[in-house]
Amino acid sequence: MNRTGYSVGRIRKDRILHEALTGGADPLHLSLIFEIFHSTVARYSAVAEHLLADEPDQTSRP
């Protein structure tokens, strides 16, 4: 996988962030699913909340 520029660690990080974005950044859910520490979960949740807050409202199209 390294020849393509992807690593297993990078794929895992992307998967955790994706789950945080689709699951509403629920820290308990992330820690149970991925077995990660609360400090790591807090970082992923904060990033997901920030990204979700910056999304444009899809319902207010002209």
C-alpha positions as CSV (number, residue, x, y, z in Angstrom):
1,M,0.0,0.0,0.0
2,N,2.9,2.4,0.6
3,R,3.7,2.4,-3.2
4,T,0.3,4.1,-3.8
5,G,1.0,6.6,-1.0
6,Y,-1.5,5.1,1.4
7,S,-0.8,3.5,4.7
8,V,-2.9,1.4,6.9
9,G,-2.6,4.0,9.6
10,R,-3.8,6.7,7.3
11,I,-6.8,4.6,6.1
12,R,-7.7,4.0,9.8
13,K,-7.6,7.7,10.6
14,D,-9.7,8.5,7.6
15,R,-12.2,5.8,8.6
16,I,-12.4,7.2,12.2
17,L,-13.0,10.7,10.9
18,H,-15.6,9.5,8.5
19,E,-17.4,7.7,11.3
20,A,-17.2,10.8,13.5
21,L,-18.7,12.9,10.6
22,T,-21.6,10.5,9.9
23,G,-22.3,9.6,13.5
24,G,-22.6,13.2,14.8
25,A,-19.2,13.2,16.5
26,D,-20.4,11.0,19.4
27,P,-17.3,10.4,21.5
28,L,-18.7,7.3,23.2
29,H,-19.6,5.7,19.9
30,L,-16.1,6.3,18.5
31,S,-14.3,5.0,21.6
32,L,-16.4,1.8,21.6
33,I,-16.1,1.1,17.8
34,F,-12.4,1.9,17.4
35,E,-11.2,1.1,20.9
36,I,-9.3,4.4,21.2
37,F,-8.5,6.6,24.2
38,H,-10.7,9.5,25.4
39,S,-8.0,12.0,24.4
40,T,-7.9,10.7,20.9
41,V,-11.7,10.6,20.7
42,A,-11.9,14.2,21.8
43,R,-9.6,15.3,19.0
44,Y,-11.6,13.4,16.3
45,S,-14.9,14.7,17.8
46,A,-13.6,18.3,17.8
47,V,-12.5,18.1,14.2
48,A,-15.8,16.5,13.1
49,E,-17.8,19.2,15.0
50,H,-15.8,21.9,13.3
51,L,-16.2,20.4,9.9
52,L,-19.9,19.9,10.4
53,A,-20.4,23.5,11.6
54,D,-18.6,24.8,8.5
55,E,-20.9,22.8,6.1
56,P,-23.2,25.1,4.1
57,D,-26.9,24.6,4.8
58,Q,-28.2,22.3,2.0
59,T,-31.8,23.4,2.5
60,S,-31.3,27.0,1.6
61,R,-30.5,26.7,-2.1
62,P,-31.7,29.6,-4.4
